[in-house]
């Protein structure tokens, strides 16, 4: 296996770990935020916290979509490799059919990877947006508590 392929595998593996990390942190932050408000009456500044919770929920959704699209792209790519190696009985080792099939597979995988990249970006933006909102909520709550 070439060094560039090994480096690419390491990159993908680390990126997937980062996605799982952000998804886990988002879920934990949602739970923590809900825990902070249990038993309290509604306050207008809690709308900021609600926005942060929604933001982390969207981040979690995009992280899961990222992983799902990656798994689907790998499965589709597997069938393309199988066809190239002559493992598809329907194509019957016909080079023209195999080339058409592999080209269609590559086009499908490229589409999945574009969607996957967008999900990754959305996940990161929504996660950090939720953090900013959470900090804003905390600062507003502290300010109101100080004034009263």
C-alpha positions in Angstrom: 0.0 0.0 0.0 1.4 3.4 -0.9 2.3 6.0 1.7 -0.3 8.5 0.4 -3.1 5.9 0.8 -2.0 5.2 4.4 -1.9 9.0 5.2 -5.3 9.4 3.7 -6.7 6.5 5.8 -5.2 8.1 8.9 -6.8 11.5 8.0 -10.3 9.9 7.4 -10.0 7.9 10.7 -9.1 11.0 12.7 -11.9 13.0 11.0 -14.4 10.4 11.9 -13.2 10.4 15.5 -13.6 14.2 15.6 -17.1 13.8 14.3 -18.0 11.3 17.0 -16.4 13.5 19.5 -18.5 16.6 18.5 -21.6 14.5 18.3 -21.0 13.2 21.8 -20.2 16.6 23.2 -23.3 18.1 21.6 -25.5 15.5 23.2 -23.8 16.0 26.6 -24.3 19.7 26.3 -28.0 19.3 25.5 -28.4 17.1 28.6 -26.4 19.6 30.7 -28.4 22.5 29.5 -31.7 20.8 30.2 -30.4 19.8 33.7 -29.6 23.4 34.4 -33.2 24.5 33.8 -35.0 21.7 35.6 -37.3 23.1 38.3 -36.9 26.8 37.3 -39.6 29.0 36.0 -39.4 30.4 32.5 -37.1 33.4 32.0 -36.8 35.3 28.7 -33.0 34.8 28.6 -33.7 31.0 28.4 -34.6 31.6 24.8 -30.9 32.0 24.1 -30.3 28.7 25.8 -33.0 27.1 23.7 -31.3 28.4 20.6 -28.1 26.8 21.7 -29.8 23.5 22.3 -31.4 23.6 18.9 -28.0 24.4 17.4 -26.4 21.4 19.0 -29.3 19.2 17.9 -28.7 20.4 14.3 -25.0 19.7 14.7 -25.7 16.2 16.0 -28.0 15.6 13.0 -25.3 16.7 10.5 -22.7 14.6 12.2 -24.8 11.5 11.9 -25.6 12.3 8.3 -21.8 12.7 7.7 -21.2 9.2 9.0 -24.1 7.7 7.1 -23.0 9.2 3.8 -19.5 8.1 4.3 -20.6 4.5 5.0 -22.9 4.6 1.9 -20.1 6.0 -0.3 -17.8 3.2 0.9 -20.4 0.5 0.2 -21.0 1.9 -3.3 -17.2 2.2 -3.9 -16.8 -1.4 -2.9 -19.1 -2.5 -5.7 -17.0 -0.4 -8.2 -13.8 -2.1 -7.1 -15.5 -5.5 -7.2 -16.6 -4.8 -10.8 -13.1 -3.7 -11.8 -11.6 -6.9 -10.4 -14.1 -9.0 -12.4 -16.2 -10.0 -9.4 -19.6 -8.9 -10.8 -21.3 -11.8 -12.7 -23.8 -9.5 -14.3 -21.1 -7.6 -16.2 -19.6 -10.8 -17.4 -16.1 -9.4 -17.8 -17.2 -7.1 -20.6 -14.8 -4.2 -20.5 -17.3 -1.7 -21.9 -19.9 -2.5 -19.4 -17.4 -2.6 -16.6 -16.1 0.9 -17.6 -19.7 2.3 -17.8 -20.5 0.8 -14.4 -17.3 2.0 -12.7 -17.9 5.5 -14.2 -21.4 5.6 -12.8 -20.2 4.4 -9.4 -17.5 7.1 -9.3 -20.1 9.8 -10.2 -22.4 8.5 -7.4 -19.5 8.4 -4.8 -18.4 11.9 -5.8 -21.9 13.1 -5.2 -22.0 11.4 -1.8 -18.7 12.9 -0.8 -19.8 16.4 -1.7 -22.9 16.0 0.5 -20.7 14.5 3.2 -18.3 17.5 3.1 -21.3 19.9 3.5 -22.6 17.9 6.4 -19.2 18.1 8.1 -19.1 21.9 7.7 -22.6 22.3 8.9 -21.9 20.2 12.0 -18.9 22.2 12.9 -20.6 25.6 12.4 -23.7 24.6 14.3 -21.6 23.2 17.2 -19.5 26.3 17.7 -22.6 28.5 17.1 -24.3 26.7 20.0 -21.2 27.2 22.2 -21.3 31.0 21.5 -25.1 31.0 22.3 -24.5 29.1 25.5 -21.8 31.5 26.6 -24.0 34.4 25.7 -26.9 32.9 27.8 -24.6 32.4 30.7 -23.3 36.0 30.6 -26.8 37.4 30.3 -28.0 35.3 33.2 -25.0 36.4 35.3 -25.7 40.0 34.4 -29.4 39.8 35.3 -28.5 38.0 38.6 -26.0 40.8 39.5 -28.5 43.6 38.7 -31.3 42.1 40.8 
